Amino acid sequence: MEDQSTTTWYLPLIKGIIMILLAIMILSSPAGALVAWALYIGIGFVFTGMVLVYHGFAGRGEQENWTWRVLEGLLDMFIGFMLMVNPLVTASILPFLFGLWGAFYGIALFIDAFSHKETRMIKLVSAVVIFWISSLIMFNPILFGVTIAIWVAIIFLVAGIFNMILAFNLKKLEKVVVDGE
């Protein structure tokens, strides 16, 4: 996740901002219909997926693991399209879908933490929190059906904050590389 070009530091920033905006949107209306959330969140997933796919292909010459970024983006886009195509059906399985997505994101973040010493701690903490909440949602969908908005918003908020921190760290690295040359 961090094997990124410093010249495209702003892409994780965009993803982080989108995720935080989604979290705020969800928290602002927790009593709203899951159907509407499925549609709006689907749109957000499609856009963040497109950002990841673009970032993956843009960095294929500089990044070893660019295909993982593309696959993550395609997964985000797939989930987004599934949410938008049939929001009524999607609303009933939304807890499991978000739990599955969060678990995937948490596992990927956890694995990636061991390859970058500088951001290891923030990645590990973010990964554990995201995976824990996602597991709770996936394995207790009825219990969390009522509070799904709050849990999903927390996942988006943690993931968004992580992406923003990553972007600013990449920007600092870009400045060091440019100034150091």
C-alpha positions in Angstrom: 0.0 0.0 0.0 2.9 2.4 0.7 5.0 1.4 -2.3 4.0 4.5 -4.1 5.5 7.2 -6.1 6.0 10.5 -4.2 5.0 12.4 -7.3 1.4 11.1 -6.9 1.2 11.8 -3.2 -2.1 13.5 -3.7 -4.0 10.4 -4.8 -4.2 8.8 -1.3 -5.2 12.3 -0.1 -8.1 12.3 -2.5 -9.1 8.8 -1.4 -8.8 9.8 2.3 -10.9 12.9 1.7 -13.6 10.9 -0.1 -13.7 8.3 2.7 -13.9 11.0 5.4 -16.7 12.8 3.5 -18.6 9.4 3.3 -18.1 9.0 7.0 -19.5 12.4 7.8 -22.4 11.9 5.4 -23.3 8.6 7.0 -23.0 10.0 10.6 -25.1 13.0 9.7 -28.2 10.8 9.1 -27.9 7.5 10.9 -31.7 7.1 10.8 -31.8 7.5 7.0 -32.6 4.6 4.7 -30.0 2.0 4.0 -31.1 2.0 0.5 -30.0 5.6 0.0 -26.7 4.8 1.7 -26.1 1.9 -0.6 -26.5 4.2 -3.6 -24.3 7.0 -2.3 -21.7 4.7 -0.8 -21.6 2.8 -4.1 -20.8 6.0 -5.9 -18.0 6.7 -3.4 -16.6 3.2 -3.9 -16.6 3.6 -7.6 -14.7 6.9 -7.4 -12.2 5.6 -4.9 -11.7 2.5 -7.0 -11.1 4.6 -10.1 -8.5 6.6 -8.2 -6.7 3.4 -7.1 -6.8 1.9 -10.6 -5.4 5.1 -12.1 -2.7 5.2 -9.4 -1.8 1.6 -9.9 -1.4 2.0 -13.7 0.4 5.4 -13.3 3.0 3.8 -11.0 3.5 0.6 -12.9 7.0 1.6 -13.9 8.0 2.8 -10.4 6.1 0.3 -8.2 6.7 -3.4 -7.8 3.2 -4.1 -6.4 1.2 -1.9 -8.7 -1.1 -4.8 -9.6 -2.3 -5.0 -6.0 -3.4 -1.4 -6.1 -5.2 -2.1 -9.4 -6.9 -5.1 -7.9 -8.0 -3.2 -4.8 -9.4 -0.5 -7.0 -11.3 -3.0 -9.1 -12.7 -4.6 -5.9 -13.8 -1.2 -4.7 -15.4 -0.5 -8.1 -17.1 -3.9 -8.2 -18.6 -3.3 -4.7 -19.6 0.2 -5.7 -21.5 -1.1 -8.8 -23.1 -3.9 -6.8 -24.4 -1.3 -4.3 -25.7 1.0 -7.1 -27.4 -1.7 -9.3 -29.9 -3.0 -6.8 -29.9 -0.9 -3.6 -33.0 -2.7 -2.1 -31.3 -6.1 -2.2 -28.0 -4.6 -1.3 -29.4 -2.9 1.8 -30.2 -6.3 3.3 -26.7 -7.6 2.8 -24.9 -4.3 3.5 -23.5 -5.3 6.9 -21.8 -8.4 5.4 -20.5 -6.5 2.3 -18.9 -3.7 4.4 -17.6 -6.2 6.9 -15.9 -8.2 4.1 -14.5 -5.0 2.5 -13.2 -3.8 5.8 -11.6 -7.1 6.6 -9.9 -7.2 3.3 -8.6 -3.6 3.7 -7.5 -4.4 7.3 -5.6 -7.5 6.3 -3.9 -5.8 3.4 -2.9 -2.9 5.7 -1.6 -5.3 8.3 0.6 -7.2 5.8 1.9 -4.0 4.2 2.8 -2.7 7.7 5.8 -5.1 7.9 7.4 -3.8 4.7 7.6 -0.1 5.7 9.3 0.7 9.0 8.4 4.4 9.0 4.6 3.9 9.0 4.4 0.5 10.7 2.7 1.6 13.9 -0.1 3.7 12.3 -0.7 0.9 9.8 -0.8 -1.8 12.5 -3.2 0.2 14.7 -5.4 1.1 11.7 -5.4 -2.5 10.4 -6.4 -4.0 13.8 -9.2 -1.4 14.4 -10.6 -1.8 10.9 -10.4 -5.7 11.0 -11.9 -5.9 14.5 -14.9 -3.7 13.6 -15.3 -5.4 10.2 -15.4 -8.8 11.9 -18.0 -7.7 14.4 -20.2 -6.5 11.5 -19.7 -9.6 9.3 -20.4 -12.1 12.0 -23.2 -10.3 13.7 -25.1 -8.6 10.9 -28.5 -8.7 12.6 -27.1 -7.1 15.8 -25.3 -4.5 13.8 -28.0 -3.9 11.3 -29.4 -1.1 13.5 -26.1 0.5 14.1 -24.4 -0.2 10.8 -24.2 3.4 9.8 -22.1 4.2 12.8 -19.7 1.2 12.4 -19.3 1.8 8.7 -18.6 5.5 9.3 -15.9 4.6 11.8 -14.3 2.3 9.3 -14.4 5.0 6.6 -13.1 7.6 9.1 -10.1 5.4 10.2 -9.3 4.4 6.6 -9.6 8.0 5.4 -7.4 9.4 8.2 -4.8 6.7 7.4 -4.9 7.6 3.7 -4.5 11.3 4.5 -1.5 10.6 6.8 0.0 8.5 4.1 -0.4 11.3 1.5 1.3 13.9 3.7 4.1 11.5 4.5 4.6 10.9 0.7 4.6 14.7 0.2 7.3 15.1 2.8 9.3 12.3 1.1 8.8 14.1 -2.3 10.2 17.3 -0.7 13.2 15.5 0.7 13.9 13.8 -2.6 13.5 17.1 -4.6 15.5 19.2 -2.1 18.1 16.5 -1.7 18.9 16.3 -5.4 
